[in-house]
Amino acid sequence: MPSAPNRGIHDGIASGTDRNGEAQAVDSCPGVPELVRTKKVPLPPPWDALFGPLRGSAADGLVVVGQIGQSLDGRVATNSGHSHYINGPAGLAHLHRLRAIVDAVVVGVGTALADDPQLTVRRVAGPNPARVVIDPGARLPAGAKMFARDGVRRLVMTAHDAKPQLPAEIEIVRLPSLQRRIAPEAILSALAERGLRRILIEGGAETVSRFLAASCLDRLHVVVAPIIIGTGRPSFNLPPIERVHEALRAPMKIHQLDDEVLFDCDLSAQRRAIGAAKTSM
C-alpha cells in the first residue's frame, strides 16, 4: 500500500515571468542540489523524503529516475499533442529540481521536435544538467533550444549510420540501433562512460515507457494534476499483460505538491544492471 501523503512540500511563486512568459518559482531550499551530491549530511525536511533516495547508487554506480506529468485520467497531452501545461507551478518546479540534482536529462527526439524544450533549471536554484536527445535518425536541427550554447554539455545518441548536421561542440554518440531504436541499456552505458551517472529520463511518454519496460529505472516520479482531459495521449505505452497479477507493483510514497500529487515509485529492486557502467567503477 502507498504511504500517506507528505504535505510538507510547497512551492512559492514569485511575480514576474521568464523570457518565455513562464512564472518563476522561488526555491525554498536552493542548497538541495549541492547537498544531494555531497552525501555527507542529511537533506533538510521535507527534501530528504523526496530526493534522499536519489543520492545513493546501485551496484553499477548509476541512479536513473523517470518523470511523467499527467492528468488525473492518465493523459500527457490532448489528441492534437498540446500539453503546455498539464502540471501547475508546483509540479513544474519539482521537474526543474530533478534536473538540478542529476548529471544529465534525457528526452526522445519526438519530444524535442514537438515541444522544443530548453531543459534548464530556470524555475529553481541549481546547476543545469547535460542535455541529451535520443535521435537515431538525426532529425533534430541545430537550432533546437536544447542545443543552445550556454556552457552545458549537449549529447546526441544516434545510430551508427546517421549523419547529424550539428556544430562540432555537440557530442555525437553513435550506438547500435534496430529499426531506428536504441536500447535503453546502451544509452545508459554510453552516458556512464562519459561520467554522467545520475540520469533523468524526462520524456516523452514513449521514451519513459521504453526505459520502464526495459527495467532501466531506479525510481519513477508520476506527478498527477487535478484535471481530466478525456481522450488524449496516454502516459505509458507498455507491452500488454493477460491478467492483473502480472502488473508491475513497486513500493511507493506519495507527496503533496500544492494541488498536485507525486507518486514516487521505487523500482530499484528490479532495475537491470548496466554492464559497462559496472565494469568501469
C-alpha positions as CSV (number, residue, x, y, z in Angstrom):
1,M,0.0,0.0,0.0
2,P,1.3,3.5,-0.7
3,S,2.2,5.7,2.3
4,A,0.2,8.7,3.4
5,P,0.9,11.9,1.5
6,N,3.8,14.1,2.6
7,R,2.2,17.5,2.9
8,G,5.3,19.4,3.7
9,I,6.3,20.3,0.2
10,H,5.1,23.7,-1.1
11,D,6.3,26.0,-3.9
12,G,6.1,29.7,-3.7
13,I,5.7,31.6,-7.0
14,A,7.3,35.0,-7.5
15,S,5.8,37.8,-9.5
16,G,7.3,38.2,-13.0
17,T,7.9,35.8,-15.8
18,D,10.9,34.4,-17.7
19,R,11.8,35.1,-21.3
20,N,9.1,32.7,-22.5
21,G,6.3,34.2,-20.3
22,E,6.6,31.4,-17.7
23,A,6.1,32.2,-14.0
24,Q,9.3,31.7,-12.0
25,A,9.4,29.8,-8.7
26,V,11.1,30.9,-5.5
27,D,13.0,27.8,-4.4
28,S,12.5,27.2,-0.7
29,C,15.8,25.2,-0.4
30,P,18.3,26.4,-3.0
31,G,21.1,24.2,-1.5
32,V,19.4,20.9,-2.2
33,P,21.3,20.1,-5.4
34,E,24.7,20.6,-3.7
35,L,23.7,18.6,-0.7
36,V,22.4,15.7,-2.9
37,R,25.8,15.4,-4.4
38,T,27.9,15.5,-1.2
39,K,26.3,12.5,0.6
40,K,27.8,13.8,3.8
41,V,24.9,15.4,5.6
42,P,21.1,14.6,5.5
43,L,18.9,16.8,3.5
44,P,16.6,19.1,5.5
45,P,12.9,18.1,5.7
46,P,10.9,17.6,3.6
47,W,13.6,17.2,0.9
48,D,15.2,14.1,2.3
49,A,12.0,12.1,1.8
50,L,11.7,13.2,-1.8
51,F,15.3,13.3,-3.0
52,G,17.2,11.2,-0.5
53,P,16.6,8.0,-2.5
54,L,18.4,9.6,-5.5
55,R,21.6,10.2,-3.5
56,G,22.8,6.6,-3.5
57,S,23.6,4.4,-6.4
58,A,23.1,0.7,-7.5
59,A,26.0,-1.7,-7.9
60,D,26.7,-0.3,-11.3
61,G,27.1,3.2,-10.0
62,L,24.0,4.7,-11.7
63,V,20.9,6.3,-10.5
64,V,18.2,6.6,-13.1
65,V,14.8,8.3,-12.5
66,G,11.9,8.7,-14.9
67,Q,9.4,11.5,-14.7
68,I,6.0,11.8,-16.1
69,G,3.5,14.7,-15.6
70,Q,-0.1,13.6,-16.3
71,S,-3.8,14.4,-15.9
72,L,-6.0,12.6,-13.4
73,D,-7.1,10.3,-16.2
74,G,-3.6,9.4,-17.2
75,R,-3.1,11.7,-20.2
76,V,0.1,13.6,-21.1
77,A,-1.4,15.6,-24.0
78,T,-4.5,16.1,-26.0
79,N,-5.0,14.2,-29.2
80,S,-3.5,17.1,-31.1
81,G,-0.4,16.9,-28.9
82,H,-1.0,20.0,-26.8
83,S,0.5,19.6,-23.3
84,H,1.5,23.1,-22.1
85,Y,0.9,22.9,-19.2
86,I,-0.9,19.9,-17.7
87,N,1.0,20.3,-14.5
88,G,0.9,23.6,-12.5
89,P,3.7,25.6,-11.0
90,A,4.4,23.1,-8.1
91,G,4.7,20.2,-10.5
92,L,6.9,22.1,-12.9
93,A,9.1,23.2,-10.1
94,H,9.5,19.6,-9.0
95,L,10.6,18.7,-12.5
96,H,13.2,21.5,-12.5
97,R,14.5,20.4,-9.1
98,L,15.0,16.9,-10.6
99,R,17.0,18.5,-13.4
100,A,19.1,20.4,-10.9
101,I,20.2,17.3,-9.0
102,V,21.0,15.0,-11.9
103,D,24.1,14.9,-14.2
104,A,22.1,14.5,-17.4
105,V,18.5,14.9,-18.6
106,V,17.3,12.7,-21.5
107,V,14.5,13.2,-24.0
108,G,13.4,11.5,-27.1
109,V,13.6,13.2,-30.5
110,G,9.8,13.2,-30.8
111,T,9.5,15.4,-27.6
112,A,12.4,17.6,-28.7
113,L,10.7,18.3,-32.1
114,A,7.2,18.8,-30.7
115,D,8.0,20.9,-27.6
116,D,11.5,22.3,-28.4
117,P,12.3,22.2,-24.6
118,Q,15.2,24.2,-23.1
119,L,15.8,21.5,-20.4
120,T,17.2,24.1,-17.9
121,V,16.5,24.7,-14.2
122,R,15.2,28.3,-14.6
123,R,12.4,27.7,-12.1
124,V,14.7,26.7,-9.2
125,A,18.3,27.3,-7.9
126,G,20.9,24.8,-9.1
127,P,23.2,23.8,-12.0
128,N,21.9,22.9,-15.4
129,P,22.4,19.2,-16.3
130,A,23.9,17.9,-19.5
131,R,21.2,17.8,-22.2
132,V,20.8,14.5,-24.1
133,V,18.5,13.7,-27.0
134,I,17.9,10.1,-28.3
135,D,17.8,10.8,-32.1
136,P,18.7,7.6,-34.1
137,G,17.7,9.3,-37.4
138,A,19.5,12.6,-36.8
139,R,16.3,14.6,-37.1
140,L,16.8,17.3,-34.6
141,P,18.1,20.6,-36.2
142,A,21.0,22.6,-34.9
143,G,18.6,25.4,-34.0
144,A,16.8,23.4,-31.3
145,K,16.7,25.2,-27.9
146,M,18.4,22.3,-26.1
147,F,21.4,22.9,-28.3
148,A,21.8,26.5,-27.0
149,R,25.4,27.4,-26.4
150,D,25.3,28.1,-22.6
151,G,28.4,26.1,-21.4
152,V,26.4,22.9,-20.7
153,R,27.3,19.6,-22.4
154,R,24.9,18.6,-25.2
155,L,24.9,15.0,-26.4
156,V,23.1,13.2,-29.3
157,M,22.5,9.5,-29.1
158,T,22.2,8.4,-32.7
159,A,22.6,5.4,-35.0
160,H,25.9,4.3,-36.5
161,D,24.8,5.2,-40.0
162,A,23.2,8.6,-39.1
163,K,24.7,11.8,-40.3
164,P,23.8,14.6,-37.9
165,Q,24.4,18.1,-39.3
166,L,25.4,19.8,-36.0
167,P,28.1,22.1,-34.6
168,A,31.4,20.4,-33.6
169,E,30.9,21.1,-29.9
170,I,27.9,18.9,-29.7
171,E,28.9,15.4,-28.7
172,I,27.7,12.7,-31.1
173,V,27.4,9.3,-29.6
174,R,26.9,6.5,-32.2
175,L,25.2,3.4,-30.9
176,P,23.7,0.2,-32.4
177,S,20.1,0.6,-33.4
178,L,17.3,-1.7,-34.5
179,Q,14.6,-0.3,-36.7
180,R,15.8,3.2,-35.7
181,R,15.6,2.4,-32.0
182,I,18.5,2.4,-29.5
183,A,18.3,0.1,-26.5
184,P,17.9,1.9,-23.1
185,E,20.8,-0.1,-21.7
186,A,23.1,1.1,-24.5
187,I,22.2,4.7,-23.8
188,L,22.8,4.4,-20.0
189,S,26.1,2.6,-20.6
190,A,27.3,5.4,-23.0
191,L,26.3,8.1,-20.5
192,A,28.1,6.3,-17.7
193,E,31.3,6.0,-19.8
194,R,31.2,9.8,-20.2
195,G,30.9,10.4,-16.5
196,L,27.1,11.0,-16.4
197,R,25.8,8.7,-13.7
198,R,22.7,10.4,-12.1
199,I,20.3,10.5,-15.0
200,L,16.7,11.9,-15.5
201,I,14.6,10.3,-18.3
202,E,12.2,13.2,-18.8
203,G,10.2,12.3,-21.8
204,G,8.2,11.9,-23.6
205,A,5.8,9.2,-22.6
206,E,7.2,6.8,-25.3
207,T,10.8,7.2,-24.1
208,V,9.9,6.8,-20.4
209,S,7.9,3.8,-21.3
210,R,10.8,2.1,-23.1
211,F,13.1,2.6,-20.1
212,L,10.4,1.3,-17.8
213,A,9.7,-1.8,-19.9
214,A,13.5,-2.4,-20.1
215,S,13.8,-2.4,-16.3
216,C,16.2,0.6,-16.6
217,L,14.7,2.9,-13.9
218,D,15.5,3.1,-10.2
219,R,12.7,5.5,-9.5
220,L,9.6,6.7,-11.3
221,H,8.1,10.0,-10.4
222,V,4.5,10.5,-11.6
223,V,3.0,13.9,-11.0
224,V,-0.8,13.9,-11.3
225,A,-2.6,17.2,-11.9
226,P,-6.2,17.7,-10.8
227,I,-7.6,17.9,-14.4
228,I,-9.4,15.5,-16.6
229,I,-8.6,15.7,-20.3
230,G,-10.7,12.8,-21.7
231,T,-9.4,11.4,-25.0
232,G,-5.7,12.1,-25.4
233,R,-2.3,10.6,-25.4
234,P,-1.6,8.1,-22.6
235,S,1.1,8.4,-20.0
236,F,2.6,4.9,-20.7
237,N,2.8,2.6,-23.7
238,L,3.9,-0.8,-22.3
239,P,3.7,-4.4,-23.5
240,P,0.2,-5.9,-22.8
241,I,-0.4,-8.4,-20.0
242,E,-3.1,-11.0,-19.7
243,R,-4.0,-10.9,-16.0
244,V,-3.9,-8.3,-13.3
245,H,-1.5,-10.3,-11.2
246,E,1.1,-9.8,-13.9
247,A,1.1,-6.0,-13.4
248,L,4.2,-4.1,-12.2
249,R,4.0,-3.5,-8.5
250,A,6.5,-1.5,-6.5
251,P,6.9,0.2,-3.1
252,M,5.5,3.7,-3.4
253,K,5.4,7.0,-1.4
254,I,3.0,9.9,-2.0
255,H,3.9,13.6,-1.7
256,Q,1.6,16.6,-2.0
257,L,2.8,19.3,-4.3
258,D,0.2,22.1,-3.6
259,D,-2.9,20.8,-5.5
260,E,-0.9,18.0,-7.3
261,V,0.1,14.6,-6.1
262,L,3.5,13.0,-6.7
263,F,3.7,9.2,-6.8
264,D,7.3,8.2,-6.1
265,C,7.7,4.6,-7.2
266,D,10.8,2.5,-6.1
267,L,11.9,0.3,-8.9
268,S,15.4,-0.3,-7.7
269,A,14.9,-3.9,-6.8
270,Q,14.1,-4.8,-10.4
271,R,16.5,-2.4,-12.2
272,R,18.8,-4.1,-14.7
273,A,22.5,-3.6,-14.0
274,I,24.3,-1.9,-16.8
275,G,27.4,-3.9,-17.6
276,A,29.8,-1.2,-19.0
277,A,29.0,1.1,-16.1
278,K,29.6,-1.7,-13.6
279,T,33.0,-2.6,-15.1
280,S,34.1,1.0,-15.2
281,M,33.7,1.5,-11.5
